[in-house]
Amino acid sequence: MMTKGIDVSKHNGVIDWQKVKKSGVDFAMIRAGYGRLIEQKDKQFENNYAGCKENSIPCGVYWYSYAHSVAEAQTEAMVFLQAIKGKSFEFPVYLDFEEESQFRLGKATCSAMAKAFLEIVESAGYFVGIYSSKSGLENYIDADIRRKYSVWVAHVNVAKTSYSMPFDVWQYSWKGRIDGISGDVDCNYAYKDFPTIIKNIGLNGFPKPEKIAEPVLVESPVNEKKGIDIQVLIDGKQYSGTVYEH
């Protein structure tokens, strides 16, 4: 499957999400903030989150990193969790890793920082991933990290990205036009049914699905057929009974 979405931040101004919905946008990635301080939460994050929810637009979220050490990346992760606490996201929760000053630290350091951030957010119950340019991912983030976590690759002005590994979201333009948003907006394609995947496993603020009890074998008297006690959960109600072999 393929769905079309946008990613936005305070730089897109005040958005009319009702118009965005009517324009045919399938999902939105919204910036929660950047850096190591909660005061750096995106000024439009709350408005953008509310706009998505009120208009039934599935959304994900990302945090822009300026970290230059593992310790700073860990601090950013904790602040990110503070910013998104109590909210639910149908799309993954991404680390936005793209600063040239970070890349100059080399692949080993970049990978260690990304890993530290992602592990903290993942352990808090989120479906996590990493966003960067094609070259940033390929040259500065270890393949093991890119295999383990969701990848959102930025590669614009091409008919098809040549990113060398599997990816879930492709940012294909920085100059899209969408009704309800003034000026240019980033546009993306997603290739997984994330709302179903994430809700079914109970991550990103959604409740864990209820478990259905395993069938239990019932011992029957001699010469009687054996039966299996079953319990079925339907719409939150539990039904039980015994099924016999014929």
Steps between C-alpha positions, in 0.01 A plus 500: 500500500605861456357807674581868455592726789669819611742601774463832677640724771460856623664611175176415321307748715144447618348216299136455404481127560143471377614621157802269517268206561275596209805531272555124524796482739513152657739566789717765661835497677519785751807639669485487878811711543878498499802495726540425869250733671124465536481872420606401149170322438364608162270803541239343272528143629190508717294670228620259233436196717150619587429583135592149392290335769197723442505423128584128526839537331737224616819661626852423606752723674870585485767671706778699332839412648792731567684246718878474478550219750320192625415679825341789310302256284370331813394835643319583176315169516377568853382850406327358193312252718396785727367697202287214362379354831129417502461515123442221247656466155387274218834538322850444640693727731814616320840641583580775247876476452640727232739765633828530309682567827382157619617327183845651546532295820514184287291190450584330830397799712191574293388140526561488873296818552213377284498162675495660845206726411297224331550247779371741764189593303434141397523380861228751590253318275536667163542373144816690410701586193762731355469776240787638296612562146594207278869588532470563873350158561734311271820672611449573870250251648595134543305252288403304814313804632329557165392137489363499855301824493261667259675715240361826361729608217522848348592494130348778292500595132514137384234281341588217737738488793810285462541453874679167537299332780133445591311811611146579615454868413650702215511879514496580130446877494563812706286718277153347506186708504205397717176687557494628858877562518664824388812454290703186436456184703698174513324205335543129568388152402453226761509134404359326809161501669646648817167584671401132494847373591549738792151463646513120474814483713398777739783749459518881467241566769245242384379229742638150485253261331316259728625144492270209415546197724659193346273192456527253791480123450231343722552145627184290445396170659585177317293435187400864481623732233764752599404860488680831502390782722516825309468863603438768240513878550253688277448875537642487850266216613629153582319187377596145601396145422622151408553376146505120443662310217271304263 
